[in-house]
Amino acid sequence: MSGTTLTGLRLTKVVDGDTVRVIVGGEEEKLRLACLDTEESLYGGSKPVTVAGKLASQWANAFFGSDDEGVPQGDVSVDIEFDTRDPADVCMTKHRGNYGRLICYVYLGDVNYNLSAVEEGWSPYFVKYGRSRIHHRAFQEAESAAQSRGIGIWDPETNAGGASRDYESLIPWWHLRDAAVCDYRGSGAAALSVRLDHDRIMQAAEAEREITVLCDLQGGIQKVPGDGALIYAGSRSHPFNLWIDDRESAAAQRILRLIETRYAGHGRGYVYVTGRAVMYPEQGQGRTPEIVLTDRRQLGDAPA
């Protein structure tokens, strides 16, 4: 099985080991390369810059024929492949991450860059947001090959004496989250996804209908304005909030405890939330759909 492809796209920039820019339909798009999470090479983010991250960026530049600043030397044409076989216009909307970037695989000629980066040891097989639908076995084999050779991030000497990432903790957590995504994909879409079904969530909130939504609570409780608690359960591109009134009440404390111990941080993350969707605020621009939580049973590992 192969995914929907767009061919002959001009590469404009190699940002780092897992991000590039290309021209699609006359517009520059930033691509977040599916199933990759190379270590950081640029300062300013929440993760530490590592030697492996800098080496991954250098390897990416060499792969695509770019200079040290990531600028292609000459015209470089690439193809991109999405992780489903939906029509191209659907993929352009469906396969976008939390920051609006397209999530896809990139090919230079017949070579899948994403798989090559894992095979060369510059990224683990990144399943935090769900495994590859179409290249799962190939990614497993690529990661296994790199680990057996002890190269890249799998070589303790690569980051020796400097910052590094704790894959012994991260990888089991990613696979826990992947299991939740697999359950969702196999459920027949009994629940709405914040990312995939945001328009439908907006419509339900306008009509104040009860819905069940799959969302990600890894960030835990973000704000405690007044007597309440606010959870950002969506993203900048797909806003969706959960609200708890009177956080000192016994019911609210049970909800908060469940979120912090089961879903936040390195917990399961993904949760099904059931309740009446509303818009907040009621008037004005920038309204955000939200569900008010009053009972811990509104949260579950499976659709209600």
Buried (B, 14 or more C-beta within 10 A) or exposed (E): EEBBBBEEBBBBBBBBBBBBBBEBEEEEBBBBBBBBBBBBBEEEEEEBBBBBBBBBBBBBBEBBBBEEEBEBEEEBEBBBBBBBBBEEEEBBEBBBBBEEBBBBBBBBEEEBBBBBBBBBBBBBBBBBBBBBBBBBEBBBBBBEBBBEEEBBBBBEEBBEEEBBBEEEEBBEBBEBBBBBBEBBEEEEEEBBBBBBBBEBBBBBBEEEEEBBBBBBBBBBBEEEEEEBBBBBBBBEBBBBBBBBBBBEEEBBBBBBEBBBEBBBEEBBBBBBBBBBBBBBEEEEEEBBBBBBBBEBEBBBEEBB
